[in-house]
């Protein structure tokens, strides 16, 4: 009974995390609309998340572990680059596109790790669906990509690379400390670059920055960690992928973005791509074993 209860609670935590991340696309857009530049936004997002996570992470002297600090810093640099692509991509695209394209990091992970993991038929099909879905979302009447959509695809690739780096961090078995190092690195880089671009801090939109920092980069990470302790990785990946759906719904309901037929078809194909990559190998194993239940 306790296992079932923990599993249910874990799934709820993961779905809540996906919801928080999905709505964060709206929060970021609202902050940008009120004068926050990408770098100063990332600086405060990382700082607020660091403050929240440090309440738990500092229970152990993780700073004495040089390997953890090194890989945590590296992961933070990669995460920062991904956030920059994502934020600038959202500026020149739409929130709906940003949410659907960003989650395609799930599809790119097997391609980046082809030396360690075999590229299966499900991965190939998933990539194909992702490409077609991206076409529906991004191609205009002249059949050319918009700058924002190109940046968002780059964001998905960088986030996939971030997952690869995270595997190096996993061996240190201190996820909280690793997360703290990452988000603090994001903050330092954000403040450093913004000092040479636009050091002025806007007076409006703080509620959205607080949401992006405390909730999207703080609470959501905690929920993700808890959820993945009690739910297998395949189901975790699928639940977290609903970030794209929540982001698109937030764009329509809160920002009143138009939800066209192409957005619907493209979003559906991209979600199918994620499910194909996550569920395909599991289904294939069952079919080989003759387990059809």
C-alpha positions in Angstrom: 0.0 0.0 0.0 2.8 2.4 0.9 4.6 1.8 -2.4 1.4 2.6 -4.3 0.8 5.7 -2.3 4.4 6.9 -2.8 4.1 6.2 -6.5 0.8 8.2 -6.8 2.4 11.1 -4.8 5.5 11.0 -6.9 3.4 11.2 -10.1 1.5 14.1 -8.7 4.8 15.8 -7.8 6.1 15.3 -11.4 2.9 16.6 -13.0 2.9 19.6 -10.7 6.5 20.3 -11.7 5.5 20.1 -15.3 2.6 22.5 -14.7 5.0 25.0 -12.9 7.5 24.8 -15.7 4.8 25.2 -18.4 3.4 28.4 -16.8 6.9 29.7 -16.4 6.9 30.4 -20.1 4.1 32.8 -19.5 5.9 34.3 -16.5 9.0 34.9 -18.5 7.1 36.5 -21.4 5.3 38.8 -19.0 8.6 39.8 -17.4 10.1 40.5 -20.8 7.1 42.6 -21.7 7.8 44.7 -18.6 11.4 45.6 -19.5 13.4 42.7 -18.1 16.3 41.8 -20.4 17.2 38.1 -20.8 20.5 38.3 -18.9 19.2 40.3 -15.9 16.2 38.0 -15.8 18.4 34.9 -15.7 20.6 36.5 -13.1 17.7 37.0 -10.6 16.0 33.7 -11.6 19.2 31.9 -10.6 19.7 34.0 -7.5 16.2 33.4 -6.2 16.4 29.7 -7.0 19.8 29.5 -5.2 18.4 31.1 -2.1 15.5 28.6 -2.0 17.5 25.5 -2.7 20.4 26.4 -0.3 18.0 25.9 2.6 18.3 22.2 2.0 21.6 21.9 0.1 23.8 23.4 2.8 23.1 20.6 5.2 26.2 18.9 3.9 29.6 20.5 3.1 29.4 19.7 -0.6 31.9 22.5 -1.4 34.7 20.2 -0.3 34.0 17.9 -3.2 36.1 19.3 -6.1 34.6 16.9 -8.7 31.0 17.9 -7.7 31.9 21.5 -7.9 33.6 21.2 -11.3 30.8 19.2 -13.0 28.2 21.4 -11.2 29.8 24.5 -12.6 30.0 22.9 -16.1 26.4 21.9 -15.9 25.5 25.5 -14.9 27.3 27.0 -17.9 25.5 24.6 -20.3 22.2 25.4 -18.5 22.8 29.1 -18.8 23.4 28.8 -22.6 20.2 26.8 -22.9 18.3 29.4 -21.0 19.7 32.2 -23.2 18.6 30.4 -26.4 15.2 29.7 -24.8 14.6 33.3 -23.7 15.8 35.0 -26.8 14.0 32.4 -28.9 10.7 33.1 -27.0 11.2 36.9 -27.8 11.3 36.2 -31.5 8.8 33.4 -31.6 5.7 32.6 -29.5 5.2 31.0 -26.0 3.4 28.1 -27.6 6.3 27.4 -30.0 8.8 27.8 -27.1 7.0 25.3 -24.9 6.6 22.6 -27.6 10.1 23.0 -29.1 11.9 23.1 -25.8 10.6 19.8 -24.7 12.2 18.1 -27.7 15.4 17.8 -25.7 13.9 14.3 -24.9 14.3 13.4 -28.6 17.8 14.8 -28.9 19.3 13.0 -25.9 19.5 9.5 -27.6 21.2 11.2 -30.6 23.9 12.8 -28.4 24.5 9.6 -26.5 24.6 7.3 -29.5 28.0 5.8 -28.4 26.5 4.6 -25.1 22.9 3.9 -26.2 21.7 2.2 -29.3 19.6 4.4 -31.6 16.4 2.3 -31.9 13.6 2.4 -34.4 11.5 4.3 -31.9 14.1 7.0 -31.7 14.3 7.4 -35.4 10.5 7.6 -35.7 10.5 10.1 -32.8 13.0 12.3 -34.5 10.9 12.1 -37.7 7.8 13.2 -35.9 9.7 15.9 -34.2 11.0 17.3 -37.4 7.5 17.3 -39.0 6.0 18.8 -35.9 8.6 21.6 -35.9 7.7 22.3 -39.5 4.1 22.7 -38.7 4.9 25.0 -35.8 7.6 27.2 -37.4 7.4 27.3 -41.2 5.8 30.4 -42.5 4.2 31.0 -45.9 7.6 31.4 -47.6 8.7 28.0 -46.1 11.5 29.6 -44.0 12.2 29.3 -40.3 11.9 32.4 -38.0 15.0 33.3 -36.0 13.2 32.6 -32.7 12.3 29.1 -33.7 15.9 28.3 -34.8 17.1 29.6 -31.4 14.5 27.3 -29.7 15.7 24.3 -31.6 19.3 25.2 -30.4 17.9 25.5 -26.9 16.5 21.9 -27.1 19.8 20.6 -28.2 21.7 22.4 -25.4 19.2 21.1 -22.8 19.8 17.6 -24.1 23.5 18.2 -23.7 22.8 19.4 -20.2 21.2 16.1 -19.4 24.3 14.3 -20.7 26.4 16.4 -18.3 24.0 15.7 -15.5 24.9 12.0 -15.8 28.4 12.9 -14.7 27.0 14.6 -11.7 24.8 11.7 -10.8 27.7 9.6 -9.4 28.2 12.2 -6.6 24.7 11.4 -5.3 24.0 14.9 -4.2 21.3 16.3 -6.5 20.4 19.2 -4.2 24.0 20.5 -4.1 24.4 19.9 -7.8 21.2 21.9 -8.5 22.4 24.7 -6.3 25.8 25.0 -8.0 24.0 25.0 -11.4 21.5 27.7 -10.7 24.1 29.9 -8.8 26.3 29.6 -11.8 23.4 30.8 -14.0 23.0 33.8 -11.6 26.7 34.7 -11.7 26.9 34.5 -15.5 23.7 36.5 -15.8 24.9 39.3 -13.5 28.3 39.3 -15.2 27.0 39.7 -18.7 24.2 42.1 -17.9 26.8 44.4 -16.3 28.1 45.0 -19.9 24.7 45.2 -21.5 21.9 46.7 -19.4 22.6 46.8 -15.6 19.4 48.7 -14.9 16.9 46.5 -12.9 13.2 47.2 -13.9 10.8 48.2 -11.2 7.9 46.3 -12.7 7.2 42.6 -13.2 8.8 41.3 -10.0 5.9 38.9 -9.4 6.8 37.1 -12.6 10.5 37.0 -11.8 9.7 35.6 -8.3 7.6 32.9 -9.9 10.4 32.0 -12.4 13.0 31.9 -9.7 11.3 30.5 -6.6 8.8 28.3 -8.3 10.1 27.3 -11.7 13.8 27.0 -10.8 13.3 26.2 -7.1 10.2 24.4 -6.1 9.8 22.6 -9.4 13.3 21.1 -9.1 12.4 19.8 -5.6 9.2 18.2 -6.8 11.1 16.7 -9.7 13.7 15.1 -7.4 11.0 13.8 -5.1 8.9 12.4 -7.9 11.8 10.6 -9.7 12.6 8.8 -6.4 9.2 7.1 -6.6 8.4 6.8 -10.3 10.4 5.0 -13.0 12.3 7.1 -15.5 10.0 6.3 -18.5 6.8 7.5 -16.7 8.8 10.5 -15.3 9.8 11.6 -18.7 6.3 11.4 -20.0 4.8 13.4 -17.1 7.5 16.1 -17.3 6.9 16.4 -21.1 3.4 17.8 -20.3 5.3 21.0 -19.6 4.8 21.7 -23.3 1.0 21.3 -23.1 0.7 23.4 -20.0 2.9 26.1 -21.6 0.7 26.2 -24.7 -2.5 26.3 -22.7 -1.1 29.1 -20.6 -0.2 31.0 -23.8 -3.8 30.7 -25.0 -5.7 31.3 -21.8 -3.4 33.9 -20.1 -1.6 35.7 -22.9 -4.4 35.1 -25.5 -2.1 33.9 -28.1 -3.9 32.5 -31.2 -3.9 28.7 -31.3 -3.9 27.9 -35.0 -4.5 24.6 -36.8 -0.7 24.3 -37.5 0.0 24.9 -33.8 -2.4 22.1 -32.8 -1.0 19.6 -35.4 2.6 20.5 -34.7 2.2 20.3 -31.0 0.4 17.0 -31.2 3.2 15.5 -33.4 5.9 16.8 -31.1 4.2 15.3 -28.0 3.9 12.0 -30.0 7.6 12.2 -30.7 8.4 12.5 -27.0 6.1 9.5 -26.1 7.6 7.5 -29.0 11.2 8.0 -27.6 10.1 7.3 -24.0 7.7 4.4 -24.5 9.1 2.8 -27.7 11.9 0.8 -26.1 9.7 -0.4 -23.3 7.0 -1.6 -25.7 9.6 -3.2 -27.9 10.9 -5.3 -25.0 7.4 -6.4 -24.1 6.7 -7.5 -27.6 9.9 -9.5 -27.8 9.0 -11.2 -24.5 5.5 -11.9 -25.7 4.0 -9.8 -22.9 0.9 -8.1 -24.4 -0.7 -7.0 -21.1 
